[in-house]
Amino acid sequence: MGRKRNQAYTEEFRKEAVKRSEQPGVTQAEVARELGLSSQQIANWKRQFTRLLDKKFNRKYWCQVFNVVPSGKSSGSSIISAGS
């Protein structure tokens, strides 16, 4: 017996599933059932998106606090030392 292969879902699909589960009067389990997913899968996606948003927000916030311009790559100096 082979192992079941995990389904790859697009980011758009995952975001839409999370949005639908957050609507008033709709439960996460109902949305999961409609989409053929487990309720836990939607909970995992919600947690992942929340962490990504928190990470993006925190980076912008600290760059503003220390008055530095965020860059894509590390220049070897930390945000804290750049603002001192």
N, C-alpha and C positions, 0 to 999 in steps of 0.2 A: 504494500500500500504506500502510495506516495503522499507526501506532505502537501497540504493545501497551500497554494501560492497566494500571497497577499495581493489584494487589489490595490492598484495605484490610482488615487483620485486627484483630480486637478485642484489647484488652490482655490479656484473659483467655486467648484463644487463644495469643497470643505467650508468655505466662508458662507455660502448660501445655506448649508445645513445648520451651521451655528446660528446664523441670523434667524432662521425659521424656528429654531428651538427656543429662542429668546423672546418670541412674540407672546403677548398676553393671551392666556387661555390655551396655550399649546404646551404640551410637555415634551421633554427631550425624548422620552420613550416613544411617543406618537410619531415624531419626526423620524426617528430611527427606524421604526416599523415601516413607515411609508417609503423610505429610501432603501430598505433592505440592509440596514446596518445594525450594529449593537449600540445601545445607549451609551456604553462606555466609550465607544469610538468618538462620538460627538463630544463627550466630556473631555477626551484627550485633545481633540482639535481646539476646543475652546481654551483649554489651558495653554496650548502651544501659541495660539494667536495672542493671548493675554501677555505671555512672557515676551513675545516679540515686540508688542506695543510698549511694554514697560521698558524694555532694553533701549528702544529707539528714543522714547521720552527721556529716560535718564541720561543718555548721551548728550542730547540737546541741552538739557537742563544744566548739566555740569559744565558744558562748554560755555554756556552763558554766564554761569557763576564765576568761572575762572577767566572769562573774556578771551577765549581762544576759538579759532576756527577749526571745526572738525575736519579731519582728513580721512581718506580711505585707508591709508597705510600709516603705521606707527613710524614716527620720525626719530624714535629713540628716546624722546622726552615724554614724560607723563603729563597729563593734564594738570596735575597739582603743581609740578615744578614749572610749567609754562606760565602759570598765573602768579607765581610768587615774585 
